[in-house]
Every structure is written in C-alpha cells, then in structure tokens.
Amino acid sequence: MTDNSSLLTVSAPIAHFLEFFCLFGPPTNSPANPPLSIIVNHGYALGFSPDRGQPLWAAYQVAAATRDLDFQRPEFFYDDLRLPGAWRIGTTGYARLDGQSYDRGHLVPNFAINTQFGRIAQFETFFMSNIVPQRSAMNRGIWKNLEHGIVKAYAPMRKHVWVLTGPIFAADPPRIKRRNGKLIPVPEAMFLILADPERYPYDLAGNLSILALVVPQTMGYAKPETAPVSTLPEIEARTGLTFFPRLSAKDKAKLVNQTSPTVWPFEAMTPENNDQPPPEG
C-alpha cells in the first residue's frame, strides 16, 4: 500500500499518540493526492496538505466521562509555527465567496477536545492547521450538532468513539484568496466516520461498528438525522484516502455491511451546545 504521507519532524516525540487517536492506523494517502504531513497534537492528529493549505483528515477519540472540563472558548486563532512559513495561510477569517459566508471551521472540534483533554489541547484546536473553509450555516448548524452529539450522546452510549473527519473537494473547487496570495480550495462536503469496537476482543475487525456520513456544505441548519449515510468505499474514492489501513481487504469489505444508523441512532443526538463561534467576515 503506497502512502504519500510523512510525519512532521517536530511531531516525532509524541508520535506514539497516533495509537490513541487512529483506530487501526492513520489514514494513508494515495500518490494521486497532494503529499500530506502528519501532525500529532495532545488531543488529536491530522494529515495536513501544504498544497491545499488545510488538513485532509483528522482523527480523535472521545469516551464516556463522569465529569467534563468546560473552559471558555479561546478568542484567537493561531498560525501553527511547526509548519514552514510557506505553508501557513494567516489567521484571518475566510469572509465571503460568491455570496456565501465562510467560517474558520474546526476539523477537530474545540468542544470535544476541551471537555476531554483540557486547556492546552483545546488551544491546539485553534491552530490554522486544523481549519477548513466551512460555510457559516453548516459550521453553526448541522456540523456543530453532529460534533456535539458525538460527545454528549454517542460517547455515553458506546463508552468509546473513534472519529475520522475531513473535507471532500469537487474536481475544480472554488478558491478563497488569502492575504499572502495563497489560494485555498473550498470543500463541497465534509466526511465523518465514527467507529466503535462493540465487544471483546476489541481489536477484532468483526466486532467493529461504524457510521459513515458525507455532509454537503449546503445542508446548513438541517437536522443531524438528515445527514446522508455513506460507506467507506465511497469516501475513500472521493478523497483518495484509505481508512483503517491495518485491516485486511476482507475485513474492510465487511465494514460496508457494518455501517449502521440503527446502531448509531440519530434520535440520541442532543443539539444544545454553548460552543457557538462568533460571527466572521
């Protein structure tokens, strides 16, 4: 399996954290995609594309908790100084494109990492290396409620939830120009893959249950239960990524039938969330 990814050198001291965040291994990136740099943080990991100025995948894990931390939302976004200067895009908002307002959308949500990992890990979600251009309505609507539901509904229900998420691009995506002249492609949709080993032995692929969603940017404030259910093969075909790379082809094939909105009931979602981003643009 060819993987056009490499670990960002400064992440080497905590590279072992990948085992916590990436169930059955971090996603691999085919040669057809731009090269990715894997960045490891204290609450999540991601594959950053210098070519596109944003992450193409991110992974984190949440668990049921008897108590949550709840720090105030940070007021600033930060350039990720671990990246070479030529890769950085600045911290300003995305403003508008073709009449649409775009937010600095967290790929790994502040809400989840704040409540599960603490203040320093929360700050790391505000690195621009974790940000994609996301329509304001989607960021504050269906996507926010899905992110919130993972922590508040699915984690208590399933005890542990592994999350993979990232952007999906059209063949010729629109681009937003940054102050430094860099053109950032705008995703047409976001993918969300939830995974949970349901029973012992937990590292047996046959015991893995997943939910795969592809959420178009146009869904705005739609309810979480209207999010289109997808499959791993569809998302892999649209992104060029390979998920759960340590699984055999036979075990991966089983996951198509183990994608179940019945096992992951949408009605359990709780849309209330105080982590409301301020207006941008």
C-alpha positions as CSV (number, residue, x, y, z in Angstrom):
1,M,0.0,0.0,0.0
2,T,1.6,3.3,-1.1
3,D,1.3,6.1,1.3
4,N,2.2,9.7,0.2
5,S,2.3,10.9,3.8
6,S,5.2,11.7,6.2
7,L,5.4,12.6,9.9
8,L,6.1,16.2,10.5
9,T,9.5,16.0,12.2
10,V,8.6,18.1,15.3
11,S,5.7,15.6,16.0
12,A,8.2,12.7,16.4
13,P,8.4,13.0,20.3
14,I,4.7,12.3,20.6
15,A,4.2,10.2,17.5
16,H,3.1,7.3,19.8
17,F,-0.1,9.3,20.4
18,L,-1.2,8.2,17.0
19,E,-2.2,4.9,18.5
20,F,-4.7,6.6,20.8
21,F,-6.4,8.6,18.0
22,C,-6.2,6.4,14.9
23,L,-8.0,3.1,15.2
24,F,-6.2,0.5,13.1
25,G,-3.7,3.1,11.9
26,P,-3.7,6.6,10.5
27,P,-5.3,7.0,7.0
28,T,-2.9,6.5,4.1
29,N,-2.8,8.9,1.2
30,S,-2.5,7.7,-2.4
31,P,0.1,9.1,-4.8
32,A,-2.8,10.8,-6.7
33,N,-3.3,13.2,-3.8
34,P,-1.0,16.0,-2.7
35,P,1.6,14.9,-0.2
36,L,0.5,15.1,3.5
37,S,2.3,15.9,6.6
38,I,1.1,14.1,9.7
39,I,0.8,16.4,12.7
40,V,0.3,15.0,16.2
41,N,-1.2,17.1,19.0
42,H,-2.2,16.3,22.6
43,G,-5.8,15.6,21.8
44,Y,-5.9,14.7,18.1
45,A,-3.8,14.0,14.9
46,L,-4.3,15.1,11.3
47,G,-2.9,15.0,7.8
48,F,-2.1,18.5,6.6
49,S,-1.8,19.3,2.9
50,P,0.6,22.2,2.2
51,D,-0.8,22.3,-1.3
52,R,-4.3,23.0,-0.2
53,G,-3.5,24.9,3.0
54,Q,-5.7,22.8,5.2
55,P,-6.0,19.3,6.7
56,L,-7.4,16.5,4.6
57,W,-8.1,14.2,7.5
58,A,-8.2,14.4,11.3
59,A,-8.6,11.7,14.0
60,Y,-9.6,11.8,17.6
61,Q,-11.2,9.7,20.3
62,V,-13.8,10.5,22.9
63,A,-15.0,8.5,25.8
64,A,-17.8,8.5,28.4
65,A,-16.9,10.6,31.3
66,T,-18.4,11.2,34.8
67,R,-17.2,14.8,34.8
68,D,-16.4,17.2,31.9
69,L,-14.0,20.1,31.8
70,D,-15.5,23.2,30.3
71,F,-13.1,26.0,29.7
72,Q,-14.2,29.2,27.9
73,R,-13.7,29.2,24.1
74,P,-10.4,30.8,23.2
75,E,-10.6,34.2,21.5
76,F,-7.8,33.8,18.9
77,F,-6.8,31.5,16.1
78,Y,-3.1,30.7,15.8
79,D,-0.6,30.1,13.0
80,D,0.9,26.7,13.5
81,L,4.6,27.6,13.9
82,R,5.6,24.0,13.5
83,L,4.8,24.4,9.8
84,P,7.3,26.1,7.3
85,G,6.4,29.7,6.7
86,A,5.4,29.0,3.1
87,W,2.7,26.6,4.3
88,R,1.0,29.0,6.6
89,I,-2.1,31.0,5.4
90,G,-2.5,33.5,8.3
91,T,-5.2,33.6,10.9
92,T,-7.8,36.0,9.5
93,G,-11.3,34.7,8.6
94,Y,-12.4,33.5,5.2
95,A,-15.1,36.1,4.8
96,R,-17.3,35.6,1.7
97,L,-17.1,33.9,-1.7
98,D,-19.8,34.0,-4.3
99,G,-22.3,35.5,-1.8
100,Q,-21.6,32.8,0.8
101,S,-20.1,33.5,4.2
102,Y,-17.4,31.1,5.3
103,D,-16.1,30.4,8.9
104,R,-12.8,29.1,10.0
105,G,-14.3,25.6,10.6
106,H,-12.6,23.4,13.1
107,L,-11.9,19.9,11.7
108,V,-11.3,18.6,15.2
109,P,-13.8,20.5,17.4
110,N,-12.9,22.7,20.3
111,F,-15.9,21.4,22.1
112,A,-14.8,17.7,22.1
113,I,-11.1,18.4,22.9
114,N,-12.0,21.0,25.6
115,T,-14.2,18.6,27.5
116,Q,-12.0,15.6,27.1
117,F,-8.3,16.7,27.1
118,G,-8.1,20.1,28.8
119,R,-6.9,23.6,28.2
120,I,-3.6,23.2,26.2
121,A,-5.2,20.6,24.0
122,Q,-8.1,23.0,23.5
123,F,-5.7,25.7,22.3
124,E,-4.3,23.3,19.8
125,T,-7.6,23.0,18.0
126,F,-7.3,26.7,17.2
127,F,-4.2,26.2,15.1
128,M,-4.9,27.1,11.5
129,S,-3.5,23.7,10.6
130,N,-6.8,22.3,12.0
131,I,-9.1,24.7,10.0
132,V,-11.0,24.3,6.7
133,P,-13.3,26.9,5.0
134,Q,-16.7,25.9,6.1
135,R,-20.0,27.7,5.3
136,S,-21.2,29.6,8.3
137,A,-24.6,28.0,8.4
138,M,-23.1,24.5,8.2
139,N,-20.5,25.3,10.9
140,R,-23.1,26.6,13.3
141,G,-25.8,24.2,12.3
142,I,-25.8,20.5,11.3
143,W,-22.0,20.1,11.7
144,K,-22.0,21.7,15.2
145,N,-24.8,19.4,16.3
146,L,-23.1,16.3,15.0
147,E,-19.9,17.2,16.8
148,H,-21.8,17.9,20.0
149,G,-23.8,14.7,19.7
150,I,-20.7,12.5,19.4
151,V,-19.5,13.7,22.9
152,K,-22.9,14.1,24.6
153,A,-24.9,11.2,23.1
154,Y,-22.7,8.6,21.4
155,A,-19.8,8.6,23.9
156,P,-22.0,7.8,27.0
157,M,-24.0,5.3,24.9
158,R,-21.0,3.5,23.4
159,K,-18.3,4.2,26.0
160,H,-15.6,4.9,23.4
161,V,-15.9,6.5,19.9
162,W,-13.1,7.0,17.4
163,V,-13.7,9.8,14.9
164,L,-12.3,10.4,11.4
165,T,-13.2,13.5,9.6
166,G,-12.1,15.7,6.7
167,P,-13.1,17.7,3.6
168,I,-14.3,16.4,0.2
169,F,-13.5,18.5,-2.9
170,A,-15.1,18.8,-6.3
171,A,-12.8,18.3,-9.4
172,D,-12.4,22.1,-9.8
173,P,-13.3,23.7,-6.4
174,P,-13.8,27.4,-5.9
175,R,-10.9,29.0,-4.1
176,I,-10.6,31.7,-1.5
177,K,-7.6,34.0,-1.8
178,R,-5.6,34.7,1.4
179,R,-3.7,37.9,2.2
180,N,-0.5,36.2,1.4
181,G,-1.9,35.4,-2.1
182,K,-2.3,31.6,-1.4
183,L,-5.5,30.2,-2.9
184,I,-7.4,27.8,-0.6
185,P,-9.8,25.4,-2.2
186,V,-13.3,25.2,-0.7
187,P,-14.7,21.7,0.1
188,E,-18.0,20.8,-1.3
189,A,-18.8,18.4,1.6
190,M,-17.3,17.0,4.8
191,F,-17.0,13.4,5.7
192,L,-17.5,11.9,9.2
193,I,-16.6,8.4,10.1
194,L,-17.4,7.1,13.6
195,A,-16.1,3.7,14.8
196,D,-16.5,1.6,17.9
197,P,-15.4,-1.9,18.7
198,E,-18.6,-3.2,20.2
199,R,-17.4,-6.2,22.2
200,Y,-14.3,-8.1,23.3
201,P,-11.9,-8.8,21.8
202,Y,-11.9,-5.1,20.8
203,D,-9.1,-5.3,18.3
204,L,-11.1,-7.8,16.2
205,A,-12.4,-6.2,13.0
206,G,-15.5,-8.3,13.0
207,N,-16.5,-6.6,16.3
208,L,-16.2,-3.1,14.8
209,S,-19.3,-1.0,14.1
210,I,-19.1,2.2,12.1
211,L,-21.2,5.1,10.8
212,A,-20.0,6.9,7.7
213,L,-21.6,10.2,6.6
214,V,-21.0,12.7,3.8
215,V,-22.5,16.1,4.7
216,P,-22.7,18.7,1.8
217,Q,-21.8,22.3,2.7
218,T,-25.3,23.2,1.5
219,M,-27.0,21.4,4.4
220,G,-26.7,24.4,6.7
221,Y,-29.0,24.2,9.7
222,A,-30.6,20.8,8.7
223,K,-31.1,18.3,11.5
224,P,-28.5,15.7,12.1
225,E,-30.8,12.9,11.2
226,T,-31.0,14.2,7.6
227,A,-27.2,13.7,7.1
228,P,-26.7,11.3,4.2
229,V,-25.3,7.9,5.2
230,S,-22.3,6.8,3.1
231,T,-19.8,4.0,3.1
232,L,-16.1,3.7,3.5
233,P,-15.5,2.8,-0.2
234,E,-17.4,5.9,-1.3
235,I,-15.5,8.2,0.9
236,E,-12.2,6.6,0.0
237,A,-13.0,7.0,-3.7
238,R,-13.9,10.7,-3.2
239,T,-10.8,11.6,-1.1
240,G,-8.0,9.3,-2.2
241,L,-7.5,8.3,1.4
242,T,-7.5,4.7,2.8
243,F,-9.0,4.3,6.3
244,F,-8.2,1.6,8.8
245,P,-5.1,0.6,6.8
246,R,-4.1,-2.2,9.1
247,L,-7.3,-4.2,8.3
248,S,-7.2,-6.8,5.6
249,A,-9.2,-6.2,2.4
250,K,-11.6,-9.0,3.6
251,D,-12.2,-7.2,6.9
252,K,-12.6,-3.8,5.2
253,A,-15.3,-5.3,2.9
254,K,-17.3,-6.4,6.0
255,L,-17.5,-2.8,7.2
256,V,-19.8,-1.9,4.3
257,N,-22.4,-4.1,6.0
258,Q,-21.5,-2.8,9.4
259,T,-22.3,0.8,8.6
260,S,-25.5,1.2,10.6
261,P,-27.5,4.3,11.5
262,T,-29.6,1.8,13.6
263,V,-26.6,1.1,15.8
264,W,-25.8,4.8,15.9
265,P,-29.4,6.3,16.4
266,F,-29.7,9.9,15.3
267,E,-32.5,10.5,17.7
268,A,-30.0,10.3,20.5
269,M,-28.3,13.5,19.3
270,T,-28.7,16.5,21.6
271,P,-28.3,19.7,19.6
272,E,-27.9,22.0,22.6
273,N,-24.3,23.4,22.6
274,N,-22.9,26.6,24.1
275,D,-19.8,26.5,21.9
276,Q,-21.2,29.0,19.4
277,P,-18.5,30.6,17.2
278,P,-18.6,34.4,16.9
279,P,-19.7,35.8,13.5
280,E,-16.9,36.1,10.9
281,G,-16.4,38.2,7.8
